Structure formats: C-alpha cells, structure tokens
Amino acid sequence: MVIQVMNEDSTEQEKEKINNMNKMKEEATYIVSDLMLSQLMKQPEHIRSKVYEMLQEHLEKKKYLSEN
C-alpha cells in the first residue's frame, strides 16, 4: 500500500485530500482483513492452523527486523 505524503508546498486543500485518501486506504485495509478472516474461518482446521503458523512466523520475523 502506498501512503501519500505532503510536502511544505502542498495547499491546505491538497493536504486534506491526501489525508482523506490515506484514511480511506487504511479503512479499506481493515475491510479486506475482515473479509479474509471470515473466509479463513470457513476453511478446514488444518488450513487455518497452517495460516496461523505462517502468520506467527511473519510477525516474529517482522519483530526481529524492527529490533535490529
């Protein structure tokens, strides 16, 4: 996801537009996450377990990278 950034030359209207777009992108991320989770819950247990395991590994890797 690309987050737009304002610079010092941005007008107030441009800044407001960028802020609104970023808020909409964040909201869309939550909606998609909810949809993905609801679809995951419909899957058999072995698939849910594997996805959970992969998610844990990803979070641990992300935590490790942020610490170093």
N, C-alpha and C positions, 0 to 999 in steps of 0.2 A: 504494500500500500504506500502511496506517495502522499506525504503531508506537505501542503504548500506553505511556504514561509514568506513573511512580509519583509520588505526592506524599508529603510528610512524614507525612501521616496514615494512609498505607497500612500495613496489618498485614504481618507477615512472610509470612503465607500469601498475601495479595493480591500482594505483591511477587514471590514465587516463581511464582505463577500468571501474572503479566504477563511475567516473564522467559521462562517456558516458551512462552507464546503467541508472543512475539517471535522466539524461536529457531525455532519451527515455521513461522512466516511466512517467515523467512529460508531455511529448508530448502526450503520449497515454491517459493520464487523460483528456487533452483538447479535443482530438478527440472524446473520449467516451462522454464527456459532450456535445459537439456539436451534436452528434448523438441522445443523449437522448432529448435534447432540440427540435430538429427537429421532433422527434416522438411525443413529448408532444404537439407541436403546431398543430398536426393533430387530436388531441383529442377534444371532445366536450368541450364547455366553462366550464361546471360545474366541469369537471375533472381537467382542467387547473387551475381553481380557487382553488380547494382543494389542488393541488400540491403546488401552490404558497403559500397558507396559511401554509402548513406544512413546507415549506422551510423557511418562515418568523419565525415560532416558533423555528425551529432548529437554525437559525442564532442568534436569541435573547438568546436562551439557551447557545449557544457557547460563545457569548459576555459576558453573565453573569458569566460563569465559568472562562473565561480568566481574568475577573476583580477581582475575589475572589480567 
